[in-house]
Amino acid sequence: MIRLLVADDEHLIRDAIAGLLALEDDFEVVGQAASGDEALATTLRVSPDVALLDLQLPGPDGIEVTRRLATELPGCRCVIVTSHGRPGYLKSALAAGARGFLPKTVSSRSFAEVVRKVANGGRHVDPDLAAEAISAGDSPLSPRESDVLALARDGAPVEEIARRVCLSRGTVRNHLASVISKLDASNRHEAARIASEHGWI
């Protein structure tokens, strides 16, 4: 029996995934979670074989949960399930230790097959997304530039960004100018859109 945890902050989707998987003779859903913190706590408590994690969980997101579980519960294999299948997210998930990365548009039959494959030690990445990730290349942004741009995307003024990342206002402006140049954008809002579309922030 393959023991599963399902984590998604959308109640209906979480119940639907758990319900579909429970119909399979070789699956047992042993835990559900609505946030990253709850996913970590529940996974550590019930020790499932596979954790199915929504990418954009509140609190620590699915990628961060995967990263922590790789250290704290290495026997649990993580699969990121998302409606945000962007190349940067895929690369980050795999780097964190995810064994699978699936769009929520996948069929229930394919979903079950992927879960079995991962539970048996395999890996699975949606082939279209893998091809897109290869062609997109790596993020040109430094980690600090990504942090600054992520805050700018949410509309924070330079003063607030500087305070939140513990930098001077001048340094924040320099980072934003660098990002705009690297992404060939006309302003920080366009740069944030480009970076978001690639999953770089």
MDTraj code that builds the backbone (N, CA, C; nanometers):
import mdtraj as md
import numpy as np

residues = "MET ILE ARG LEU LEU VAL ALA ASP ASP GLU HIS LEU ILE ARG ASP ALA ILE ALA GLY LEU LEU ALA LEU GLU ASP ASP PHE GLU VAL VAL GLY GLN ALA ALA SER GLY ASP GLU ALA LEU ALA THR THR LEU ARG VAL SER PRO ASP VAL ALA LEU LEU ASP LEU GLN LEU PRO GLY PRO ASP GLY ILE GLU VAL THR ARG ARG LEU ALA THR GLU LEU PRO GLY CYS ARG CYS VAL ILE VAL THR SER HIS GLY ARG PRO GLY TYR LEU LYS SER ALA LEU ALA ALA GLY ALA ARG GLY PHE LEU PRO LYS THR VAL SER SER ARG SER PHE ALA GLU VAL VAL ARG LYS VAL ALA ASN GLY GLY ARG HIS VAL ASP PRO ASP LEU ALA ALA GLU ALA ILE SER ALA GLY ASP SER PRO LEU SER PRO ARG GLU SER ASP VAL LEU ALA LEU ALA ARG ASP GLY ALA PRO VAL GLU GLU ILE ALA ARG ARG VAL CYS LEU SER ARG GLY THR VAL ARG ASN HIS LEU ALA SER VAL ILE SER LYS LEU ASP ALA SER ASN ARG HIS GLU ALA ALA ARG ILE ALA SER GLU HIS GLY TRP ILE".split()
xyz = np.array([
    [0.0844, -0.1193, 0.0000],
    [0.0000, 0.0000, 0.0000],
    [0.0882, 0.1248, 0.0000],
    [0.0602, 0.2171, -0.0903],
    [0.1349, 0.3420, -0.0994],
    [0.0612, 0.4475, -0.0174],
    [0.1304, 0.5001, 0.0842],
    [0.0693, 0.5957, 0.1767],
    [0.0973, 0.7381, 0.1294],
    [-0.0090, 0.8189, 0.1219],
    [0.0003, 0.9503, 0.0594],
    [-0.0435, 1.0630, 0.1514],
    [0.0198, 1.1794, 0.1315],
    [-0.0275, 1.3038, 0.1916],
    [-0.0621, 1.3985, 0.0776],
    [-0.1748, 1.4691, 0.0907],
    [-0.2184, 1.5660, -0.0094],
    [-0.2247, 1.7037, 0.0557],
    [-0.1501, 1.7992, -0.0002],
    [-0.1483, 1.9356, 0.0547],
    [-0.1870, 2.0358, -0.0530],
    [-0.2974, 2.1064, -0.0289],
    [-0.3445, 2.2115, -0.1195],
    [-0.4307, 2.3054, -0.0376],
    [-0.4131, 2.4358, -0.0552],
    [-0.4910, 2.5294, 0.0258],
    [-0.6347, 2.5445, -0.0242],
    [-0.6630, 2.4950, -0.1445],
    [-0.8007, 2.4990, -0.1951],
    [-0.8711, 2.3697, -0.1548],
    [-0.9684, 2.3843, -0.0661],
    [-1.0353, 2.2694, -0.0048],
    [-1.0938, 2.1746, -0.1096],
    [-1.1610, 2.2298, -0.2093],
    [-1.2265, 2.1482, -0.3105],
    [-1.1249, 2.0668, -0.3903],
    [-1.0154, 2.1307, -0.4293],
    [-0.9121, 2.0604, -0.5059],
    [-0.8458, 1.9528, -0.4209],
    [-0.8163, 1.9862, -0.2951],
    [-0.7538, 1.8887, -0.2052],
    [-0.8434, 1.7659, -0.1888],
    [-0.9720, 1.7898, -0.1652],
    [-1.0661, 1.6784, -0.1493],
    [-1.0782, 1.5966, -0.2780],
    [-1.0781, 1.6658, -0.3929],
    [-1.0906, 1.5958, -0.5212],
    [-0.9694, 1.5056, -0.5464],
    [-0.8496, 1.5585, -0.5205],
    [-0.7283, 1.4776, -0.5403],
    [-0.7279, 1.3587, -0.4455],
    [-0.7572, 1.3846, -0.3188],
    [-0.7596, 1.2754, -0.2201],
    [-0.8648, 1.1721, -0.2569],
    [-0.9820, 1.2183, -0.3007],
    [-1.0894, 1.1262, -0.3377],
    [-1.0535, 1.0400, -0.4573],
    [-0.9925, 1.1010, -0.5587],
    [-0.9519, 1.0248, -0.6771],
    [-0.8474, 0.9189, -0.6415],
    [-0.7500, 0.9579, -0.5619],
    [-0.6438, 0.8637, -0.5265],
    [-0.6951, 0.7514, -0.4367],
    [-0.7920, 0.7834, -0.3511],
    [-0.8477, 0.6816, -0.2608],
    [-0.9213, 0.5721, -0.3372],
    [-0.9608, 0.5996, -0.4617],
    [-1.0294, 0.4984, -0.5428],
    [-0.9340, 0.3889, -0.5909],
    [-0.8047, 0.4188, -0.5884],
    [-0.7048, 0.3202, -0.6327],
    [-0.6796, 0.2181, -0.5214],
    [-0.6751, 0.0909, -0.5587],
    [-0.6614, -0.0171, -0.4598],
    [-0.5307, -0.0121, -0.3818],
    [-0.4259, 0.0443, -0.4438],
    [-0.2942, 0.0411, -0.3803],
    [-0.2561, 0.1736, -0.3136],
    [-0.3514, 0.2669, -0.3030],
    [-0.3243, 0.3962, -0.2402],
    [-0.4029, 0.4111, -0.1101],
    [-0.3398, 0.4758, -0.0128],
    [-0.4085, 0.5141, 0.1104],
    [-0.3695, 0.6585, 0.1432],
    [-0.4675, 0.7478, 0.1480],
    [-0.4414, 0.8868, 0.1850],
    [-0.4393, 0.8942, 0.3378],
    [-0.3202, 0.9184, 0.3930],
    [-0.3036, 0.9152, 0.5391],
    [-0.2985, 1.0540, 0.6006],
    [-0.2997, 1.1587, 0.5161],
    [-0.2962, 1.2938, 0.5703],
    [-0.3323, 1.3971, 0.4662],
    [-0.3884, 1.5086, 0.5130],
    [-0.4188, 1.6220, 0.4268],
    [-0.3738, 1.7489, 0.4977],
    [-0.3415, 1.8509, 0.4181],
    [-0.2945, 1.9771, 0.4763],
    [-0.3367, 2.0925, 0.3872],
    [-0.3568, 2.2093, 0.4493],
    [-0.4011, 2.3280, 0.3766],
    [-0.2946, 2.4373, 0.3719],
    [-0.1783, 2.4139, 0.4342],
    [-0.0709, 2.5144, 0.4348],
    [0.0636, 2.4427, 0.4393],
    [0.1687, 2.5205, 0.4151],
    [0.3024, 2.4624, 0.4207],
    [0.3379, 2.4136, 0.5597],
    [0.3043, 2.4923, 0.6622],
    [0.3336, 2.4514, 0.7998],
    [0.2586, 2.3241, 0.8364],
    [0.1314, 2.3186, 0.7960],
    [0.0514, 2.1994, 0.8260],
    [0.1035, 2.0781, 0.7489],
    [0.1478, 2.1005, 0.6249],
    [0.2033, 1.9914, 0.5451],
    [0.3279, 1.9335, 0.6115],
    [0.4164, 2.0217, 0.6595],
    [0.5374, 1.9748, 0.7276],
    [0.5037, 1.8960, 0.8532],
    [0.4183, 1.9536, 0.9366],
    [0.3833, 1.8880, 1.0639],
    [0.3156, 1.7542, 1.0404],
    [0.2210, 1.7509, 0.9474],
    [0.1463, 1.6267, 0.9214],
    [0.2362, 1.5212, 0.8590],
    [0.3201, 1.5619, 0.7653],
    [0.4097, 1.4666, 0.6996],
    [0.5064, 1.4053, 0.7996],
    [0.5618, 1.4864, 0.8865],
    [0.6551, 1.4345, 0.9874],
    [0.5837, 1.3416, 1.0862],
    [0.4538, 1.3677, 1.1088],
    [0.3792, 1.2845, 1.2025],
    [0.3380, 1.1503, 1.1417],
    [0.2926, 1.1504, 1.0146],
    [0.2365, 1.0263, 0.9572],
    [0.3331, 0.9531, 0.8641],
    [0.4441, 1.0161, 0.8271],
    [0.5475, 0.9548, 0.7426],
    [0.4916, 0.8857, 0.6174],
    [0.4317, 0.9620, 0.5266],
    [0.3802, 0.8999, 0.4035],
    [0.4942, 0.8602, 0.3106],
    [0.4630, 0.7753, 0.2151],
    [0.5615, 0.7386, 0.1126],
    [0.5798, 0.8522, 0.0127],
    [0.4676, 0.9196, -0.0194],
    [0.4705, 1.0280, -0.1178],
    [0.3882, 1.1454, -0.0637],
    [0.4436, 1.2675, -0.0746],
    [0.3708, 1.3892, -0.0400],
    [0.3415, 1.4641, -0.1694],
    [0.2138, 1.4911, -0.1940],
    [0.1694, 1.5641, -0.3117],
    [0.1434, 1.7081, -0.2689],
    [0.2266, 1.7992, -0.3135],
    [0.2279, 1.9353, -0.2607],
    [0.1927, 2.0380, -0.3670],
    [0.0927, 2.1207, -0.3361],
    [0.0632, 2.2340, -0.4233],
    [0.1833, 2.3290, -0.4203],
    [0.2189, 2.3844, -0.5336],
    [0.3328, 2.4744, -0.5400],
    [0.3132, 2.5969, -0.4516],
    [0.1941, 2.6576, -0.4583],
    [0.1727, 2.7849, -0.3915],
    [0.0941, 2.7698, -0.2620],
    [0.1445, 2.6857, -0.1735],
    [0.0860, 2.6744, -0.0403],
    [0.1137, 2.8022, 0.0387],
    [0.0201, 2.8446, 0.1223],
    [0.0507, 2.9573, 0.2120],
    [0.1524, 2.9152, 0.3172],
    [0.2299, 3.0101, 0.3660],
    [0.3403, 2.9753, 0.4566],
    [0.4554, 2.9291, 0.3704],
    [0.5353, 2.8351, 0.4196],
    [0.6365, 2.7830, 0.3273],
    [0.5658, 2.7182, 0.2078],
    [0.6084, 2.7531, 0.0852],
    [0.5414, 2.6977, -0.0328],
    [0.5848, 2.5530, -0.0561],
    [0.5295, 2.4922, -0.1598],
    [0.5575, 2.3512, -0.1855],
    [0.7045, 2.3211, -0.2068],
    [0.7763, 2.4155, -0.2689],
    [0.9189, 2.3941, -0.2928],
    [0.9962, 2.3980, -0.1619],
    [0.9631, 2.4917, -0.0745],
    [1.0313, 2.5000, 0.0547],
    [0.9968, 2.3793, 0.1428],
    [0.8729, 2.3340, 0.1374],
    [0.8352, 2.2129, 0.2123],
    [0.9170, 2.0943, 0.1617],
    [0.9311, 2.0835, 0.0310],
    [1.0117, 1.9762, -0.0284],
    [1.1551, 1.9830, 0.0206],
    [1.2109, 2.1032, 0.0219],
    [1.3501, 2.1216, 0.0654],
    [1.3689, 2.0749, 0.2104],
    [1.2751, 2.1113, 0.2963],
    [1.2868, 2.0732, 0.4376],
    [1.2676, 1.9230, 0.4571],
    [1.1721, 1.8659, 0.3839],
    [1.1474, 1.7221, 0.3993],
    [1.2647, 1.6392, 0.3475],
    [1.3362, 1.6915, 0.2490],
    [1.4531, 1.6192, 0.1972],
    [1.5552, 1.5962, 0.3075],
    [1.5589, 1.6870, 0.4049],
    [1.6499, 1.6746, 0.5179],
    [1.5864, 1.6021, 0.6354],
    [1.4615, 1.6399, 0.6671],
    [1.3979, 1.5903, 0.7884],
    [1.3295, 1.4549, 0.7720],
    [1.2873, 1.4213, 0.6500],
    [1.2212, 1.2933, 0.6254],
    [1.2572, 1.2454, 0.4848],
    [1.3839, 1.2078, 0.4641],
    [1.4305, 1.1756, 0.3287],
    [1.3598, 1.0570, 0.2638],
    [1.2940, 0.9739, 0.3424],
    [1.2219, 0.8596, 0.2859],
    [1.0913, 0.8979, 0.2187],
    [1.0462, 1.0200, 0.2410],
    [0.9219, 1.0683, 0.1795],
    [0.9558, 1.1357, 0.0466],
    [0.8955, 1.0891, -0.0598],
    [0.9211, 1.1468, -0.1919],
    [0.8164, 1.2535, -0.2207],
    [0.8601, 1.3677, -0.2693],
    [0.7693, 1.4808, -0.2915],
    [0.7406, 1.5018, -0.4395],
    [0.6137, 1.5303, -0.4681],
    [0.5692, 1.5650, -0.6029],
    [0.5002, 1.7007, -0.5945],
    [0.5452, 1.7949, -0.6768],
    [0.4810, 1.9260, -0.6833],
    [0.3690, 1.9185, -0.7867],
    [0.2495, 1.9598, -0.7446],
    [0.1333, 1.9611, -0.8332],
    [0.0885, 2.1070, -0.8439],
    [0.0820, 2.1593, -0.9665],
    [0.0615, 2.3036, -0.9780],
    [-0.0162, 2.3448, -1.1015],
    [-0.0800, 2.4599, -1.0907],
    [-0.1394, 2.5226, -1.2085],
    [-0.0453, 2.6310, -1.2609],
    [0.0727, 2.6436, -1.1997],
    [0.1725, 2.7438, -1.2388],
    [0.2979, 2.6728, -1.2890],
    [0.2855, 2.6051, -1.4009],
    [0.3960, 2.5258, -1.4525],
    [0.4967, 2.6094, -1.5290],
    [0.5775, 2.6861, -1.4574],
    [0.6759, 2.7724, -1.5225],
    [0.8155, 2.7123, -1.5072],
    [0.9019, 2.7355, -1.6062],
    [1.0351, 2.6734, -1.6053],
    [1.1153, 2.6979, -1.4780],
    [1.1135, 2.8222, -1.4271],
    [1.1908, 2.8524, -1.3064],
    [1.1423, 2.7732, -1.1859],
    [1.0100, 2.7557, -1.1753],
    [0.9543, 2.6774, -1.0642],
    [0.9980, 2.5317, -1.0753],
    [0.9967, 2.4789, -1.1970],
    [1.0388, 2.3402, -1.2180],
    [1.1829, 2.3210, -1.1724],
    [1.2705, 2.4105, -1.2152],
    [1.4117, 2.3971, -1.1783],
    [1.4311, 2.4085, -1.0272],
    [1.3591, 2.5019, -0.9658],
    [1.3698, 2.5187, -0.8205],
    [1.3187, 2.3950, -0.7469],
    [1.2093, 2.3384, -0.7960],
    [1.1524, 2.2194, -0.7319],
    [1.2486, 2.1017, -0.7398],
    [1.3065, 2.0800, -0.8559],
    [1.4001, 1.9680, -0.8719],
    [1.5258, 1.9897, -0.7868],
    [1.5717, 2.1144, -0.7810],
    [1.6888, 2.1448, -0.6987],
    [1.6595, 2.1214, -0.5507],
    [1.5344, 2.1406, -0.5109],
    [1.4956, 2.1202, -0.3701],
    [1.4787, 1.9725, -0.3357],
    [1.4732, 1.8872, -0.4378],
    [1.4611, 1.7440, -0.4125],
    [1.3304, 1.6810, -0.4567],
    [1.2458, 1.7569, -0.5278],
    [1.1193, 1.6989, -0.5753],
    [1.1473, 1.5844, -0.6722],
    [1.0663, 1.4787, -0.6620],
    [1.0795, 1.3640, -0.7510],
    [0.9823, 1.3722, -0.8681],
    [0.8882, 1.4675, -0.8596],
    [0.7918, 1.4838, -0.9674],
    [0.7417, 1.6262, -0.9733],
    [0.6962, 1.6662, -1.0921],
    [0.6429, 1.8009, -1.1122],
    [0.5330, 1.7879, -1.2159],
    [0.4087, 1.8128, -1.1726],
    [0.2926, 1.7871, -1.2576],
    [0.2001, 1.9070, -1.2671],
    [0.1440, 1.9332, -1.3854],
    [0.0382, 2.0339, -1.3943],
    [-0.0928, 1.9750, -1.3442],
    [-0.1801, 2.0603, -1.2924],
    [-0.3100, 2.0123, -1.2442],
    [-0.4023, 1.9720, -1.3580],
    [-0.3599, 1.9949, -1.4808],
    [-0.4402, 1.9556, -1.5963],
    [-0.4204, 1.8087, -1.6349],
    [-0.3322, 1.7384, -1.5657],
    [-0.3043, 1.5987, -1.5986],
    [-0.4285, 1.5127, -1.5715],
    [-0.4442, 1.4032, -1.6480],
    [-0.5590, 1.3146, -1.6278],
    [-0.5423, 1.2351, -1.4989],
    [-0.6534, 1.1874, -1.4440],
    [-0.6467, 1.1107, -1.3194],
    [-0.5667, 0.9822, -1.3385],
    [-0.5766, 0.9209, -1.4551],
    [-0.5008, 0.7976, -1.4816],
    [-0.3511, 0.8265, -1.4813],
    [-0.3116, 0.9328, -1.5517],
    [-0.1694, 0.9693, -1.5555],
    [-0.1193, 1.0080, -1.4169],
    [-0.2030, 1.0779, -1.3425],
    [-0.1665, 1.1197, -1.2069],
    [-0.1323, 0.9980, -1.1215],
    [-0.2198, 0.8975, -1.1247],
    [-0.1975, 0.7753, -1.0461],
    [-0.0706, 0.7043, -1.0904],
    [-0.0459, 0.7021, -1.2202],
    [0.0744, 0.6355, -1.2714],
    [0.2014, 0.7060, -1.2241],
    [0.1964, 0.8380, -1.2225],
    [0.3119, 0.9153, -1.1760],
    [0.3368, 0.8890, -1.0276],
    [0.2300, 0.8857, -0.9478],
    [0.2451, 0.8593, -0.8045],
    [0.3107, 0.7236, -0.7829],
    [0.2670, 0.6235, -0.8565],
    [0.3276, 0.4892, -0.8430],
    [0.4746, 0.4908, -0.8841],
    [0.5033, 0.5597, -0.9936],
    [0.6416, 0.5673, -1.0428],
    [0.7327, 0.6310, -0.9386],
    [0.6875, 0.7423, -0.8811],
    [0.7667, 0.8127, -0.7803],
    [0.7804, 0.7277, -0.6541],
    [0.6715, 0.6637, -0.6123],
    [0.6754, 0.5787, -0.4921],
    [0.7754, 0.4645, -0.5090],
    [0.7933, 0.4201, -0.6321],
    [0.8861, 0.3096, -0.6596],
    [1.0278, 0.3580, -0.6903],
    [1.0541, 0.4857, -0.6627],
    [1.1901, 0.5374, -0.6773],
    [1.2179, 0.6120, -0.8055],
    [1.1165, 0.6251, -0.8930],
    [1.1365, 0.6951, -1.0191],
    [1.1158, 0.8451, -1.0063],
    [1.1268, 0.9113, -1.1194],
    [1.1040, 1.0553, -1.1275],
    [1.0093, 1.0817, -1.2436],
    [0.9389, 1.1950, -1.2352],
    [0.8537, 1.2330, -1.3480],
    [0.8420, 1.3843, -1.3561],
    [0.8666, 1.4357, -1.4767],
    [0.8454, 1.5775, -1.5055],
    [0.7631, 1.5838, -1.6331],
    [0.6608, 1.6693, -1.6327],
    [0.5798, 1.6877, -1.7517],
    [0.6720, 1.7195, -1.8696],
    [0.6673, 1.6416, -1.9792],
    [0.7639, 1.6589, -2.0879],
    [0.7583, 1.7953, -2.1568],
    [0.6389, 1.8511, -2.1732],
    [0.6287, 1.9830, -2.2368],
    [0.6953, 2.0902, -2.1507],
    [0.6736, 2.0797, -2.0204],
    [0.7332, 2.1763, -1.9292],
    [0.8846, 2.1593, -1.9239],
    [0.9314, 2.0358, -1.9288],
    [1.0761, 2.0107, -1.9280],
    [1.1411, 2.0746, -2.0514],
    [1.0777, 2.0599, -2.1675],
    [1.1321, 2.1185, -2.2897],
    [1.1347, 2.2713, -2.2802],
    [1.0293, 2.3278, -2.2227],
    [1.0223, 2.4734, -2.2072],
    [1.1303, 2.5227, -2.1115],
    [1.1541, 2.4455, -2.0034],
    [1.2554, 2.4845, -1.9052],
    [1.3950, 2.4839, -1.9676],
    [1.4208, 2.3857, -2.0519],
    [1.5515, 2.3768, -2.1171],
    [1.5726, 2.4960, -2.2104],
    [1.4688, 2.5296, -2.2870],
    [1.4821, 2.6394, -2.3830],
    [1.4866, 2.7760, -2.3137],
    [1.4248, 2.7870, -2.1959],
    [1.4206, 2.9160, -2.1254],
    [1.5543, 2.9520, -2.0625],
    [1.6338, 2.8531, -2.0291],
    [1.7621, 2.8799, -1.9649],
    [1.7459, 2.9171, -1.8181],
    [1.8574, 2.9436, -1.7533],
    [1.8560, 2.9783, -1.6113],
    [1.8245, 3.1262, -1.5921],
    [1.7813, 3.1594, -1.4728],
    [1.7516, 3.2985, -1.4410],
    [1.8790, 3.3819, -1.4484],
    [1.8719, 3.4984, -1.5138],
    [1.9894, 3.5862, -1.5187],
    [2.0040, 3.6701, -1.3917],
    [1.9076, 3.6593, -1.3015],
    [1.9066, 3.7443, -1.1828],
    [1.9848, 3.6804, -1.0677],
    [2.0515, 3.7646, -0.9914],
    [2.1170, 3.7163, -0.8693],
    [2.0092, 3.6933, -0.7632],
    [2.0398, 3.6149, -0.6591],
    [1.9403, 3.5944, -0.5526],
    [1.8901, 3.7258, -0.4923],
    [1.9794, 3.8227, -0.4723],
    [1.9385, 3.9504, -0.4137],
    [1.8491, 4.0283, -0.5102],
    [1.8837, 4.0248, -0.6381],
    [1.7988, 4.0913, -0.7378],
    [1.6598, 4.0284, -0.7421],
    [1.6543, 3.8972, -0.7297],
    [1.5246, 3.8280, -0.7279],
    [1.4416, 3.8705, -0.6076],
    [1.5074, 3.8817, -0.4918],
    [1.4363, 3.9257, -0.3702],
    [1.3787, 4.0663, -0.3876],
    [1.4612, 4.1563, -0.4388],
    [1.4186, 4.2951, -0.4572],
    [1.3041, 4.3032, -0.5580],
    [1.3174, 4.2305, -0.6683],
    [1.2142, 4.2358, -0.7720],
    [1.0828, 4.1739, -0.7241],
    [1.0915, 4.0700, -0.6440],
    [0.9694, 4.0077, -0.5908],
    [0.8913, 4.1076, -0.5053],
    [0.9621, 4.1867, -0.4269],
    [0.8954, 4.2889, -0.3457],
    [0.8416, 4.4020, -0.4334],
    [0.9170, 4.4373, -0.5366],
    [0.8706, 4.5413, -0.6281],
    [0.7452, 4.4960, -0.7030],
    [0.7372, 4.3688, -0.7353],
    [0.6200, 4.3151, -0.8052],
    [0.4928, 4.3391, -0.7250],
    [0.5046, 4.3306, -0.5937],
    [0.3886, 4.3500, -0.5070],
    [0.3558, 4.4978, -0.4851],
    [0.4320, 4.5870, -0.5507],
    [0.4017, 4.7287, -0.5447],
    [0.4678, 4.8051, -0.4314],
    [0.5608, 4.7407, -0.3601],
    [0.6265, 4.8083, -0.2484],
    [0.7149, 4.9223, -0.2999],
    [0.7125, 5.0390, -0.2336],
    [0.8010, 5.1489, -0.2732],
    [0.9467, 5.1164, -0.2361],
    [1.0390, 5.1900, -0.2953],
    [1.1820, 5.1656, -0.2740],
    [1.2176, 5.1685, -0.1252],
    [1.1618, 5.2624, -0.0520],
    [1.1927, 5.2744, 0.0913],
    [1.1553, 5.1471, 0.1673],
    [1.0378, 5.0926, 0.1353],
    [0.9931, 4.9708, 0.2046],
    [1.0773, 4.8505, 0.1648],
    [1.1099, 4.8405, 0.0348],
    [1.1954, 4.7306, -0.0109],
    [1.3298, 4.7368, 0.0609],
    [1.3870, 4.8563, 0.0682],
    [1.5171, 4.8735, 0.1346],
    [1.5101, 4.8269, 0.2801],
    [1.4025, 4.8636, 0.3485],
    [1.3873, 4.8245, 0.4889],
    [1.3731, 4.6731, 0.5028],
    [1.2948, 4.6120, 0.4127],
    [1.2657, 4.4681, 0.4257],
    [1.3841, 4.3798, 0.3899],
    [1.4712, 4.4276, 0.2994],
    [1.5885, 4.3462, 0.2627],
    [1.7174, 4.3988, 0.3253],
    [1.7039, 4.4991, 0.4133],
    [1.8193, 4.5548, 0.4866],
    [1.9283, 4.6076, 0.3930],
    [1.8846, 4.6880, 0.2962],
    [1.9772, 4.7537, 0.2044],
    [1.9461, 4.9030, 0.2025],
    [2.0390, 4.9809, 0.1507],
    [2.0124, 5.1242, 0.1349],
    [1.9191, 5.1452, 0.0159],
    [1.8531, 5.2593, 0.0129],
    [1.7639, 5.2899, -0.0990],
    [1.8417, 5.2947, -0.2308],
    [1.9640, 5.3479, -0.2248],
    [2.0463, 5.3550, -0.3454],
    [2.0798, 5.2168, -0.4000],
    [2.1102, 5.1237, -0.3089],
    [2.1424, 4.9873, -0.3518],
    [2.0201, 4.9203, -0.4131],
    [1.9026, 4.9431, -0.3550],
    [1.7791, 4.8869, -0.4107],
    [1.7569, 4.9417, -0.5516],
    [1.7754, 5.0726, -0.5677],
    [1.7580, 5.1328, -0.7005],
    [1.8572, 5.0731, -0.8008],
    [1.9805, 5.0500, -0.7553],
    [2.0814, 4.9887, -0.8431],
    [2.0400, 4.8472, -0.8846],
    [1.9894, 4.7700, -0.7881],
    [1.9425, 4.6340, -0.8198],
    [1.8285, 4.6385, -0.9207],
    [1.7347, 4.7296, -0.9001],
    [1.6203, 4.7394, -0.9919],
    [1.6661, 4.7812, -1.1311],
    [1.7623, 4.8731, -1.1375],
    [1.8152, 4.9151, -1.2678],
    [1.8843, 4.7983, -1.3375],
    [1.9585, 4.7187, -1.2614],
    [2.0271, 4.6027, -1.3169],
    [1.9275, 4.5005, -1.3706],
    [1.8219, 4.4765, -1.2931],
    [1.7184, 4.3805, -1.3331],
    [1.6501, 4.4260, -1.4619],
    [1.6141, 4.5532, -1.4678],
    [1.5473, 4.6073, -1.5867],
    [1.6365, 4.5905, -1.7097],
    [1.7655, 4.6153, -1.6923],
    [1.8597, 4.5997, -1.8033],
    [1.8729, 4.4524, -1.8444],
    [1.8903, 4.3627, -1.7466],
    [1.9085, 4.2199, -1.7768],
    [1.7879, 4.1602, -1.8481],
    [1.6688, 4.2060, -1.8111],
    [1.5466, 4.1487, -1.8687],
    [1.4960, 4.2292, -1.9883],
    [1.5725, 4.3326, -2.0265],
    [1.5359, 4.4172, -2.1403],
    [1.3933, 4.4702, -2.1247],
    [1.3648, 4.5171, -2.0038],
    [1.2316, 4.5689, -1.9717],
    [1.2340, 4.7214, -1.9714],
    [1.1167, 4.7814, -1.9833],
    [1.1102, 4.9276, -1.9848],
    [1.0997, 4.9858, -1.8443],
    [1.0524, 4.9053, -1.7483],
    [1.0423, 4.9515, -1.6091],
    [1.0367, 4.8310, -1.5165],
    [1.0335, 4.8554, -1.3856],
    [1.0377, 4.7440, -1.2897],
    [0.9116, 4.6588, -1.2947],
    [0.7990, 4.7193, -1.3333],
    [0.6745, 4.6414, -1.3405],
    [0.6796, 4.5413, -1.4557],
    [0.7338, 4.5843, -1.5688],
    [0.7497, 4.4926, -1.6816],
    [0.8542, 4.3856, -1.6479],
    [0.9609, 4.4259, -1.5798],
    [1.0633, 4.3291, -1.5387],
    [1.0031, 4.2232, -1.4467],
    [0.9185, 4.2657, -1.3536],
    [0.8539, 4.1712, -1.2619],
    [0.7628, 4.0763, -1.3377],
    [0.6912, 4.1286, -1.4386],
    [0.6035, 4.0426, -1.5184],
    [0.6841, 3.9381, -1.5941],
    [0.7931, 3.9804, -1.6560],
    [0.8780, 3.8869, -1.7316],
    [0.9339, 3.7796, -1.6394],
    [0.9859, 3.8220, -1.5243],
    [1.0446, 3.7260, -1.4300],
    [0.9392, 3.6301, -1.3762],
    [0.8187, 3.6805, -1.3507],
    [0.7100, 3.5949, -1.3001],
    [0.6711, 3.4905, -1.4038],
    [0.6627, 3.5333, -1.5303],
    [0.6237, 3.4408, -1.6372],
    [0.7227, 3.3259, -1.6526],
    [0.8475, 3.3520, -1.6192],
    [0.9499, 3.2466, -1.6285],
    [0.9656, 3.1688, -1.4984],
    [0.8950, 3.2127, -1.3933],
    [0.9104, 3.1442, -1.2649],
    [1.0389, 3.1783, -1.1942],
    [1.0966, 3.2950, -1.2257],
    [1.2231, 3.3361, -1.1618],
    [1.1992, 3.4079, -1.0304],
    [1.0791, 3.4564, -1.0092],
    [1.0434, 3.5162, -0.8785],
    [0.9076, 3.4619, -0.8375],
])
top = md.Topology()
chain = top.add_chain()
for i, resn in enumerate(residues, 1):
    res = top.add_residue(resn, chain, resSeq=i)
    for name in ("N", "CA", "C"):
        top.add_atom(name, md.element.get_by_symbol(name[0]), res)
traj = md.Trajectory(xyz[None], top)
